[in-house]
């Protein structure tokens, strides 16, 4: 899986962190959980629709920029 390859990439000696943003009710949660870095509960962000994206902005910023 491509996400597994991405999770092994390092930049400047720092391992990459994979975060997923799911939009809508048709999101496959298992698929997102398999793509993201552990812990999945912190690295999968779900919103109901595109109009809800501003609500997830802060969570996405904190999740993607926080350390391991």
PDB file with SEQRES, HELIX, SHEET and CRYST1 records, atoms N, CA, C and O in Angstrom:
SEQRES   1 A   68  UNK UNK UNK UNK UNK UNK UNK UNK UNK UNK UNK UNK UNK          
SEQRES   2 A   68  UNK UNK UNK UNK UNK UNK UNK UNK UNK UNK UNK UNK UNK          
SEQRES   3 A   68  UNK UNK UNK UNK UNK UNK UNK UNK UNK UNK UNK UNK UNK          
SEQRES   4 A   68  UNK UNK UNK UNK UNK UNK UNK UNK UNK UNK UNK UNK UNK          
SEQRES   5 A   68  UNK UNK UNK UNK UNK UNK UNK UNK UNK UNK UNK UNK UNK          
SEQRES   6 A   68  UNK UNK UNK                                                  
HELIX    1 AA1 UNK A    2  UNK A    7  1                                   6    
HELIX    2 AA2 UNK A   29  UNK A   35  1                                   7    
HELIX    3 AA3 UNK A   40  UNK A   43  1                                   4    
HELIX    4 AA4 UNK A   50  UNK A   52  5                                   3    
HELIX    5 AA5 UNK A   53  UNK A   65  1                                  13    
SHEET    1 AA1 2 UNK A  10  UNK A  11  0                                        
SHEET    2 AA1 2 UNK A  14  UNK A  15 -1                                        
SHEET    1 AA2 2 UNK A  20  UNK A  23  0                                        
SHEET    2 AA2 2 UNK A  44  UNK A  47  1                                        
CRYST1    1.000    1.000    1.000  90.00  90.00  90.00 P 1           1          
ATOM      1  N   UNK A   1       0.840  -1.173   0.000  1.00  0.00           N  
ATOM      2  CA  UNK A   1       0.000   0.000   0.000  1.00  0.00           C  
ATOM      3  C   UNK A   1       0.891   1.244   0.000  1.00  0.00           C  
ATOM      4  O   UNK A   1       1.916   1.283   0.680  1.00  0.00           O  
ATOM      5  N   UNK A   2       0.495   2.240  -0.757  1.00  0.00           N  
ATOM      6  CA  UNK A   2       1.285   3.464  -0.877  1.00  0.00           C  
ATOM      7  C   UNK A   2       1.410   4.204   0.449  1.00  0.00           C  
ATOM      8  O   UNK A   2       2.453   4.799   0.723  1.00  0.00           O  
ATOM      9  N   UNK A   3       0.375   4.181   1.272  1.00  0.00           N  
ATOM     10  CA  UNK A   3       0.438   4.866   2.564  1.00  0.00           C  
ATOM     11  C   UNK A   3       1.515   4.261   3.446  1.00  0.00           C  
ATOM     12  O   UNK A   3       2.179   4.982   4.191  1.00  0.00           O  
ATOM     13  N   UNK A   4       1.699   2.945   3.376  1.00  0.00           N  
ATOM     14  CA  UNK A   4       2.751   2.302   4.169  1.00  0.00           C  
ATOM     15  C   UNK A   4       4.127   2.782   3.733  1.00  0.00           C  
ATOM     16  O   UNK A   4       5.012   2.980   4.565  1.00  0.00           O  
ATOM     17  N   UNK A   5       4.305   2.966   2.443  1.00  0.00           N  
ATOM     18  CA  UNK A   5       5.580   3.489   1.944  1.00  0.00           C  
ATOM     19  C   UNK A   5       5.802   4.910   2.440  1.00  0.00           C  
ATOM     20  O   UNK A   5       6.907   5.266   2.850  1.00  0.00           O  
ATOM     21  N   UNK A   6       4.757   5.713   2.402  1.00  0.00           N  
ATOM     22  CA  UNK A   6       4.857   7.102   2.837  1.00  0.00           C  
ATOM     23  C   UNK A   6       5.204   7.193   4.319  1.00  0.00           C  
ATOM     24  O   UNK A   6       5.992   8.053   4.714  1.00  0.00           O  
ATOM     25  N   UNK A   7       4.634   6.330   5.137  1.00  0.00           N  
ATOM     26  CA  UNK A   7       4.892   6.353   6.576  1.00  0.00           C  
ATOM     27  C   UNK A   7       6.341   6.022   6.911  1.00  0.00           C  
ATOM     28  O   UNK A   7       6.805   6.332   8.008  1.00  0.00           O  
ATOM     29  N   UNK A   8       7.060   5.396   5.982  1.00  0.00           N  
ATOM     30  CA  UNK A   8       8.459   5.031   6.206  1.00  0.00           C  
ATOM     31  C   UNK A   8       9.441   6.102   5.732  1.00  0.00           C  
ATOM     32  O   UNK A   8      10.640   5.995   5.990  1.00  0.00           O  
ATOM     33  N   UNK A   9       8.953   7.119   5.051  1.00  0.00           N  
ATOM     34  CA  UNK A   9       9.810   8.187   4.531  1.00  0.00           C  
ATOM     35  C   UNK A   9      10.276   9.070   5.681  1.00  0.00           C  
ATOM     36  O   UNK A   9       9.506   9.383   6.589  1.00  0.00           O  
ATOM     37  N   UNK A  10      11.527   9.461   5.633  1.00  0.00           N  
ATOM     38  CA  UNK A  10      12.037  10.419   6.607  1.00  0.00           C  
ATOM     39  C   UNK A  10      12.515  11.660   5.876  1.00  0.00           C  
ATOM     40  O   UNK A  10      13.025  11.580   4.758  1.00  0.00           O  
ATOM     41  N   UNK A  11      12.347  12.793   6.509  1.00  0.00           N  
ATOM     42  CA  UNK A  11      12.794  14.075   5.971  1.00  0.00           C  
ATOM     43  C   UNK A  11      13.630  14.724   7.058  1.00  0.00           C  
ATOM     44  O   UNK A  11      13.125  15.042   8.135  1.00  0.00           O  
ATOM     45  N   UNK A  12      14.893  14.916   6.778  1.00  0.00           N  
ATOM     46  CA  UNK A  12      15.778  15.501   7.779  1.00  0.00           C  
ATOM     47  C   UNK A  12      15.868  14.646   9.032  1.00  0.00           C  
ATOM     48  O   UNK A  12      16.042  15.172  10.131  1.00  0.00           O  
ATOM     49  N   UNK A  13      15.750  13.338   8.878  1.00  0.00           N  
ATOM     50  CA  UNK A  13      15.820  12.428  10.004  1.00  0.00           C  
ATOM     51  C   UNK A  13      14.512  12.292  10.773  1.00  0.00           C  
ATOM     52  O   UNK A  13      14.461  11.601  11.790  1.00  0.00           O  
ATOM     53  N   UNK A  14      13.459  12.943  10.298  1.00  0.00           N  
ATOM     54  CA  UNK A  14      12.166  12.885  10.976  1.00  0.00           C  
ATOM     55  C   UNK A  14      11.202  12.069  10.119  1.00  0.00           C  
ATOM     56  O   UNK A  14      11.030  12.338   8.930  1.00  0.00           O  
ATOM     57  N   UNK A  15      10.588  11.084  10.732  1.00  0.00           N  
ATOM     58  CA  UNK A  15       9.630  10.232  10.027  1.00  0.00           C  
ATOM     59  C   UNK A  15       8.376  11.025   9.675  1.00  0.00           C  
ATOM     60  O   UNK A  15       7.919  11.859  10.458  1.00  0.00           O  
ATOM     61  N   UNK A  16       7.824  10.760   8.494  1.00  0.00           N  
ATOM     62  CA  UNK A  16       6.610  11.457   8.085  1.00  0.00           C  
ATOM     63  C   UNK A  16       5.413  10.971   8.903  1.00  0.00           C  
ATOM     64  O   UNK A  16       5.400   9.850   9.412  1.00  0.00           O  
ATOM     65  N   UNK A  17       4.427  11.827   9.012  1.00  0.00           N  
ATOM     66  CA  UNK A  17       3.200  11.516   9.730  1.00  0.00           C  
ATOM     67  C   UNK A  17       2.056  11.619   8.724  1.00  0.00           C  
ATOM     68  O   UNK A  17       1.901  12.646   8.063  1.00  0.00           O  
ATOM     69  N   UNK A  18       1.261  10.566   8.606  1.00  0.00           N  
ATOM     70  CA  UNK A  18       0.159  10.545   7.656  1.00  0.00           C  
ATOM     71  C   UNK A  18      -1.144  10.788   8.414  1.00  0.00           C  
ATOM     72  O   UNK A  18      -1.489  10.051   9.337  1.00  0.00           O  
ATOM     73  N   UNK A  19      -1.857  11.836   8.004  1.00  0.00           N  
ATOM     74  CA  UNK A  19      -3.132  12.227   8.590  1.00  0.00           C  
ATOM     75  C   UNK A  19      -4.179  12.176   7.482  1.00  0.00           C  
ATOM     76  O   UNK A  19      -3.886  12.533   6.341  1.00  0.00           O  
ATOM     77  N   UNK A  20      -5.393  11.737   7.803  1.00  0.00           N  
ATOM     78  CA  UNK A  20      -6.460  11.670   6.804  1.00  0.00           C  
ATOM     79  C   UNK A  20      -7.643  12.522   7.238  1.00  0.00           C  
ATOM     80  O   UNK A  20      -7.976  12.600   8.421  1.00  0.00           O  
ATOM     81  N   UNK A  21      -8.261  13.150   6.269  1.00  0.00           N  
ATOM     82  CA  UNK A  21      -9.462  13.945   6.487  1.00  0.00           C  
ATOM     83  C   UNK A  21     -10.578  13.329   5.652  1.00  0.00           C  
ATOM     84  O   UNK A  21     -10.518  13.345   4.422  1.00  0.00           O  
ATOM     85  N   UNK A  22     -11.592  12.788   6.316  1.00  0.00           N  
ATOM     86  CA  UNK A  22     -12.724  12.181   5.631  1.00  0.00           C  
ATOM     87  C   UNK A  22     -13.892  13.148   5.611  1.00  0.00           C  
ATOM     88  O   UNK A  22     -14.220  13.764   6.625  1.00  0.00           O  
ATOM     89  N   UNK A  23     -14.517  13.277   4.449  1.00  0.00           N  
ATOM     90  CA  UNK A  23     -15.629  14.220   4.296  1.00  0.00           C  
ATOM     91  C   UNK A  23     -16.867  13.468   3.828  1.00  0.00           C  
ATOM     92  O   UNK A  23     -16.844  12.800   2.795  1.00  0.00           O  
ATOM     93  N   UNK A  24     -17.950  13.579   4.597  1.00  0.00           N  
ATOM     94  CA  UNK A  24     -19.216  12.988   4.201  1.00  0.00           C  
ATOM     95  C   UNK A  24     -19.517  11.674   4.891  1.00  0.00           C  
ATOM     96  O   UNK A  24     -18.687  11.116   5.609  1.00  0.00           O  
ATOM     97  N   UNK A  25     -20.726  11.196   4.654  1.00  0.00           N  
ATOM     98  CA  UNK A  25     -21.195   9.981   5.314  1.00  0.00           C  
ATOM     99  C   UNK A  25     -20.719   8.706   4.631  1.00  0.00           C  
ATOM    100  O   UNK A  25     -20.823   7.621   5.204  1.00  0.00           O  
ATOM    101  N   UNK A  26     -20.202   8.824   3.426  1.00  0.00           N  
ATOM    102  CA  UNK A  26     -19.759   7.646   2.697  1.00  0.00           C  
ATOM    103  C   UNK A  26     -18.305   7.286   2.925  1.00  0.00           C  
ATOM    104  O   UNK A  26     -17.738   6.489   2.178  1.00  0.00           O  
ATOM    105  N   UNK A  27     -17.699   7.860   3.940  1.00  0.00           N  
ATOM    106  CA  UNK A  27     -16.287   7.618   4.219  1.00  0.00           C  
ATOM    107  C   UNK A  27     -16.096   6.199   4.741  1.00  0.00           C  
ATOM    108  O   UNK A  27     -16.859   5.733   5.587  1.00  0.00           O  
ATOM    109  N   UNK A  28     -15.081   5.521   4.238  1.00  0.00           N  
ATOM    110  CA  UNK A  28     -14.733   4.192   4.720  1.00  0.00           C  
ATOM    111  C   UNK A  28     -13.729   4.350   5.860  1.00  0.00           C  
ATOM    112  O   UNK A  28     -12.536   4.537   5.623  1.00  0.00           O  
ATOM    113  N   UNK A  29     -14.217   4.275   7.088  1.00  0.00           N  
ATOM    114  CA  UNK A  29     -13.372   4.484   8.258  1.00  0.00           C  
ATOM    115  C   UNK A  29     -12.236   3.493   8.360  1.00  0.00           C  
ATOM    116  O   UNK A  29     -11.131   3.862   8.758  1.00  0.00           O  
ATOM    117  N   UNK A  30     -12.482   2.239   8.009  1.00  0.00           N  
ATOM    118  CA  UNK A  30     -11.420   1.232   8.061  1.00  0.00           C  
ATOM    119  C   UNK A  30     -10.292   1.579   7.099  1.00  0.00           C  
ATOM    120  O   UNK A  30      -9.116   1.417   7.425  1.00  0.00           O  
ATOM    121  N   UNK A  31     -10.652   2.053   5.924  1.00  0.00           N  
ATOM    122  CA  UNK A  31      -9.647   2.425   4.935  1.00  0.00           C  
ATOM    123  C   UNK A  31      -8.803   3.598   5.437  1.00  0.00           C  
ATOM    124  O   UNK A  31      -7.581   3.591   5.293  1.00  0.00           O  
ATOM    125  N   UNK A  32      -9.449   4.595   6.023  1.00  0.00           N  
ATOM    126  CA  UNK A  32      -8.705   5.734   6.560  1.00  0.00           C  
ATOM    127  C   UNK A  32      -7.791   5.300   7.697  1.00  0.00           C  
ATOM    128  O   UNK A  32      -6.638   5.728   7.763  1.00  0.00           O  
ATOM    129  N   UNK A  33      -8.294   4.454   8.593  1.00  0.00           N  
ATOM    130  CA  UNK A  33      -7.480   3.971   9.700  1.00  0.00           C  
ATOM    131  C   UNK A  33      -6.246   3.220   9.207  1.00  0.00           C  
ATOM    132  O   UNK A  33      -5.179   3.313   9.813  1.00  0.00           O  
ATOM    133  N   UNK A  34      -6.388   2.483   8.119  1.00  0.00           N  
ATOM    134  CA  UNK A  34      -5.251   1.744   7.563  1.00  0.00           C  
ATOM    135  C   UNK A  34      -4.225   2.659   6.912  1.00  0.00           C  
ATOM    136  O   UNK A  34      -3.050   2.305   6.816  1.00  0.00           O  
ATOM    137  N   UNK A  35      -4.657   3.829   6.467  1.00  0.00           N  
ATOM    138  CA  UNK A  35      -3.750   4.748   5.769  1.00  0.00           C  
ATOM    139  C   UNK A  35      -2.905   5.594   6.711  1.00  0.00           C  
ATOM    140  O   UNK A  35      -1.752   5.898   6.403  1.00  0.00           O  
ATOM    141  N   UNK A  36      -3.462   5.975   7.847  1.00  0.00           N  
ATOM    142  CA  UNK A  36      -2.811   6.969   8.699  1.00  0.00           C  
ATOM    143  C   UNK A  36      -1.760   6.371   9.612  1.00  0.00           C  
ATOM    144  O   UNK A  36      -1.696   5.160   9.824  1.00  0.00           O  
ATOM    145  N   UNK A  37      -0.934   7.267  10.148  1.00  0.00           N  
ATOM    146  CA  UNK A  37       0.039   6.877  11.163  1.00  0.00           C  
ATOM    147  C   UNK A  37      -0.684   6.601  12.478  1.00  0.00           C  
ATOM    148  O   UNK A  37      -1.766   7.132  12.729  1.00  0.00           O  
ATOM    149  N   UNK A  38      -0.080   5.779  13.297  1.00  0.00           N  
ATOM    150  CA  UNK A  38      -0.627   5.522  14.635  1.00  0.00           C  
ATOM    151  C   UNK A  38      -0.372   6.732  15.520  1.00  0.00           C  
ATOM    152  O   UNK A  38       0.650   7.398  15.351  1.00  0.00           O  
ATOM    153  N   UNK A  39      -1.233   7.032  16.429  1.00  0.00           N  
ATOM    154  CA  UNK A  39      -2.498   6.378  16.748  1.00  0.00           C  
ATOM    155  C   UNK A  39      -3.617   6.864  15.812  1.00  0.00           C  
ATOM    156  O   UNK A  39      -3.781   8.063  15.585  1.00  0.00           O  
ATOM    157  N   UNK A  40      -4.363   5.922  15.288  1.00  0.00           N  
ATOM    158  CA  UNK A  40      -5.396   6.234  14.312  1.00  0.00           C  
ATOM    159  C   UNK A  40      -6.450   7.196  14.857  1.00  0.00           C  
ATOM    160  O   UNK A  40      -6.933   8.061  14.126  1.00  0.00           O  
ATOM    161  N   UNK A  41      -6.805   7.057  16.109  1.00  0.00           N  
ATOM    162  CA  UNK A  41      -7.862   7.908  16.687  1.00  0.00           C  
ATOM    163  C   UNK A  41      -7.503   9.388  16.618  1.00  0.00           C  
ATOM    164  O   UNK A  41      -8.391  10.238  16.547  1.00  0.00           O  
ATOM    165  N   UNK A  42      -6.219   9.700  16.637  1.00  0.00           N  
ATOM    166  CA  UNK A  42      -5.789  11.101  16.572  1.00  0.00           C  
ATOM    167  C   UNK A  42      -5.542  11.559  15.141  1.00  0.00           C  
ATOM    168  O   UNK A  42      -5.619  12.754  14.856  1.00  0.00           O  
ATOM    169  N   UNK A  43      -5.248  10.634  14.245  1.00  0.00           N  
ATOM    170  CA  UNK A  43      -4.813  11.006  12.903  1.00  0.00           C  
ATOM    171  C   UNK A  43      -5.869  10.858  11.818  1.00  0.00           C  
ATOM    172  O   UNK A  43      -5.583  11.079  10.641  1.00  0.00           O  
ATOM    173  N   UNK A  44      -7.088  10.486  12.201  1.00  0.00           N  
ATOM    174  CA  UNK A  44      -8.222  10.475  11.273  1.00  0.00           C  
ATOM    175  C   UNK A  44      -9.193  11.551  11.752  1.00  0.00           C  
ATOM    176  O   UNK A  44      -9.646  11.529  12.896  1.00  0.00           O  
ATOM    177  N   UNK A  45      -9.500  12.478  10.876  1.00  0.00           N  
ATOM    178  CA  UNK A  45     -10.428  13.564  11.182  1.00  0.00           C  
ATOM    179  C   UNK A  45     -11.618  13.428  10.236  1.00  0.00           C  
ATOM    180  O   UNK A  45     -11.448  13.327   9.021  1.00  0.00           O  
ATOM    181  N   UNK A  46     -12.814  13.426  10.800  1.00  0.00           N  
ATOM    182  CA  UNK A  46     -14.032  13.272   9.995  1.00  0.00           C  
ATOM    183  C   UNK A  46     -14.904  14.506  10.118  1.00  0.00           C  
ATOM    184  O   UNK A  46     -15.082  15.047  11.209  1.00  0.00           O  
ATOM    185  N   UNK A  47     -15.448  14.949   8.989  1.00  0.00           N  
ATOM    186  CA  UNK A  47     -16.417  16.045   8.980  1.00  0.00           C  
ATOM    187  C   UNK A  47     -17.619  15.611   8.146  1.00  0.00           C  
ATOM    188  O   UNK A  47     -17.499  14.758   7.266  1.00  0.00           O  
ATOM    189  N   UNK A  48     -18.778  16.205   8.429  1.00  0.00           N  
ATOM    190  CA  UNK A  48     -20.011  15.791   7.755  1.00  0.00           C  
ATOM    191  C   UNK A  48     -20.072  16.217   6.296  1.00  0.00           C  
ATOM    192  O   UNK A  48     -20.571  15.474   5.451  1.00  0.00           O  
ATOM    193  N   UNK A  49     -19.562  17.423   5.991  1.00  0.00           N  
ATOM    194  CA  UNK A  49     -19.628  17.920   4.619  1.00  0.00           C  
ATOM    195  C   UNK A  49     -18.596  19.034   4.440  1.00  0.00           C  
ATOM    196  O   UNK A  49     -17.926  19.433   5.392  1.00  0.00           O  
ATOM    197  N   UNK A  50     -18.481  19.522   3.220  1.00  0.00           N  
ATOM    198  CA  UNK A  50     -17.475  20.539   2.928  1.00  0.00           C  
ATOM    199  C   UNK A  50     -17.697  21.827   3.708  1.00  0.00           C  
ATOM    200  O   UNK A  50     -16.741  22.545   4.003  1.00  0.00           O  
ATOM    201  N   UNK A  51     -18.932  22.123   4.039  1.00  0.00           N  
ATOM    202  CA  UNK A  51     -19.189  23.342   4.809  1.00  0.00           C  
ATOM    203  C   UNK A  51     -18.672  23.214   6.241  1.00  0.00           C  
ATOM    204  O   UNK A  51     -18.535  24.221   6.936  1.00  0.00           O  
ATOM    205  N   UNK A  52     -18.385  22.002   6.689  1.00  0.00           N  
ATOM    206  CA  UNK A  52     -17.860  21.765   8.035  1.00  0.00           C  
ATOM    207  C   UNK A  52     -16.334  21.842   8.102  1.00  0.00           C  
ATOM    208  O   UNK A  52     -15.760  21.728   9.185  1.00  0.00           O  
ATOM    209  N   UNK A  53     -15.681  22.033   6.974  1.00  0.00           N  
ATOM    210  CA  UNK A  53     -14.212  22.074   6.966  1.00  0.00           C  
ATOM    211  C   UNK A  53     -13.632  23.142   7.893  1.00  0.00           C  
ATOM    212  O   UNK A  53     -12.641  22.867   8.569  1.00  0.00           O  
ATOM    213  N   UNK A  54     -14.203  24.343   7.955  1.00  0.00           N  
ATOM    214  CA  UNK A  54     -13.639  25.328   8.887  1.00  0.00           C  
ATOM    215  C   UNK A  54     -13.642  24.839  10.340  1.00  0.00           C  
ATOM    216  O   UNK A  54     -12.763  25.208  11.118  1.00  0.00           O  
ATOM    217  N   UNK A  55     -14.625  24.014  10.705  1.00  0.00           N  
ATOM    218  CA  UNK A  55     -14.681  23.475  12.059  1.00  0.00           C  
ATOM    219  C   UNK A  55     -13.523  22.520  12.340  1.00  0.00           C  
ATOM    220  O   UNK A  55     -13.096  22.388  13.487  1.00  0.00           O  
ATOM    221  N   UNK A  56     -13.013  21.857  11.309  1.00  0.00           N  
ATOM    222  CA  UNK A  56     -11.938  20.877  11.468  1.00  0.00           C  
ATOM    223  C   UNK A  56     -10.556  21.495  11.293  1.00  0.00           C  
ATOM    224  O   UNK A  56      -9.549  20.828  11.530  1.00  0.00           O  
ATOM    225  N   UNK A  57     -10.495  22.736  10.889  1.00  0.00           N  
ATOM    226  CA  UNK A  57      -9.210  23.376  10.568  1.00  0.00           C  
ATOM    227  C   UNK A  57      -8.245  23.344  11.752  1.00  0.00           C  
ATOM    228  O   UNK A  57      -7.086  22.964  11.589  1.00  0.00           O  
ATOM    229  N   UNK A  58      -8.698  23.728  12.917  1.00  0.00           N  
ATOM    230  CA  UNK A  58      -7.820  23.766  14.083  1.00  0.00           C  
ATOM    231  C   UNK A  58      -7.353  22.358  14.454  1.00  0.00           C  
ATOM    232  O   UNK A  58      -6.180  22.150  14.765  1.00  0.00           O  
ATOM    233  N   UNK A  59      -8.265  21.405  14.420  1.00  0.00           N  
ATOM    234  CA  UNK A  59      -7.899  20.021  14.737  1.00  0.00           C  
ATOM    235  C   UNK A  59      -6.894  19.486  13.729  1.00  0.00           C  
ATOM    236  O   UNK A  59      -5.943  18.805  14.111  1.00  0.00           O  
ATOM    237  N   UNK A  60      -7.085  19.778  12.467  1.00  0.00           N  
ATOM    238  CA  UNK A  60      -6.161  19.331  11.428  1.00  0.00           C  
ATOM    239  C   UNK A  60      -4.788  19.954  11.627  1.00  0.00           C  
ATOM    240  O   UNK A  60      -3.769  19.277  11.489  1.00  0.00           O  
ATOM    241  N   UNK A  61      -4.758  21.228  11.948  1.00  0.00           N  
ATOM    242  CA  UNK A  61      -3.483  21.913  12.181  1.00  0.00           C  
ATOM    243  C   UNK A  61      -2.755  21.298  13.375  1.00  0.00           C  
ATOM    244  O   UNK A  61      -1.564  21.000  13.286  1.00  0.00           O  
ATOM    245  N   UNK A  62      -3.448  21.109  14.470  1.00  0.00           N  
ATOM    246  CA  UNK A  62      -2.824  20.543  15.681  1.00  0.00           C  
ATOM    247  C   UNK A  62      -2.351  19.106  15.436  1.00  0.00           C  
ATOM    248  O   UNK A  62      -1.266  18.723  15.874  1.00  0.00           O  
ATOM    249  N   UNK A  63      -3.157  18.328  14.746  1.00  0.00           N  
ATOM    250  CA  UNK A  63      -2.818  16.938  14.490  1.00  0.00           C  
ATOM    251  C   UNK A  63      -1.614  16.817  13.572  1.00  0.00           C  
ATOM    252  O   UNK A  63      -0.694  16.048  13.850  1.00  0.00           O  
ATOM    253  N   UNK A  64      -1.613  17.557  12.499  1.00  0.00           N  
ATOM    254  CA  UNK A  64      -0.549  17.400  11.509  1.00  0.00           C  
ATOM    255  C   UNK A  64       0.759  18.048  11.965  1.00  0.00           C  
ATOM    256  O   UNK A  64       1.828  17.655  11.498  1.00  0.00           O  
ATOM    257  N   UNK A  65       0.700  19.011  12.849  1.00  0.00           N  
ATOM    258  CA  UNK A  65       1.906  19.714  13.275  1.00  0.00           C  
ATOM    259  C   UNK A  65       2.437  19.253  14.627  1.00  0.00           C  
ATOM    260  O   UNK A  65       3.515  19.677  15.043  1.00  0.00           O  
ATOM    261  N   UNK A  66       1.703  18.399  15.310  1.00  0.00           N  
ATOM    262  CA  UNK A  66       2.164  17.945  16.622  1.00  0.00           C  
ATOM    263  C   UNK A  66       3.191  16.833  16.451  1.00  0.00           C  
ATOM    264  O   UNK A  66       3.250  16.166  15.418  1.00  0.00           O  
ATOM    265  N   UNK A  67       3.979  16.658  17.470  1.00  0.00           N  
ATOM    266  CA  UNK A  67       4.983  15.600  17.454  1.00  0.00           C  
ATOM    267  C   UNK A  67       4.347  14.235  17.629  1.00  0.00           C  
ATOM    268  O   UNK A  67       3.131  14.108  17.768  1.00  0.00           O  
ATOM    269  N   UNK A  68       5.166  13.253  17.620  1.00  0.00           N  
ATOM    270  CA  UNK A  68       4.699  11.879  17.754  1.00  0.00           C  
ATOM    271  C   UNK A  68       4.425  11.629  19.198  1.00  0.00           C  
ATOM    272  O   UNK A  68       4.016  10.528  19.567  1.00  0.00           O  
TER     273      UNK A  68                                                      
END                                                                             
